[in-house]
Amino acid sequence: MTAHFRRCSGDQDLVKFTLFFIHNRLEFNRQFTLIDAIYHVLENIQDSQIILVVDPQDNVIGWGHYQYVTKEHQPDPQGEVVFIFSAIIKQEFRSSRLFLQGFRYMVEQIEAENSQVKEVRFFVQSENTYLNRLYAKFASIVGERDGNHGHEHIYATDFAQLRDYLAMKKSPRAGGL
């Protein structure tokens, strides 16, 4: 199946994202209630960037959701840290190829939007063996926390090293990253 990535822009895209997020909230977190999902969207959408993953008929089949923050995790459009809240693809469309394409697209968007980014961070529930094994390939655990729905590992990686891992061409704008 062919999928396309695009930045979420405008109210129609936000509605598509919100409905898809609510409908697929258990892929994000198995304990996420409807109220949790609505609260999460309302709390995070204003300062975030969202990438929609769509099929050829423009149906949403996934998303990537990130935000620029300071090292203290405060929202900042020019923050040196990009925090990836979530990246979800409907299970029937998941593949290593689509994961890699989506991750590359997200990194390209981040680089184009904010040349200050030096680090990528994200949380993963500690009991999620699959994701912990996957993310350990390109990031390190730098801390732990008790999240709203369980214990989480805090992963971080250098932005330039992530680009290298994804085998992306170096950007002349970024000073040879």
Summary of the structure (lengths in Angstrom):
residues: 177
radius of gyration: 15.6
end to end distance: 32.4
largest distance: 44.6
contacts: 501
relative contact order: 0.13
helix: 36%
strand: 31%
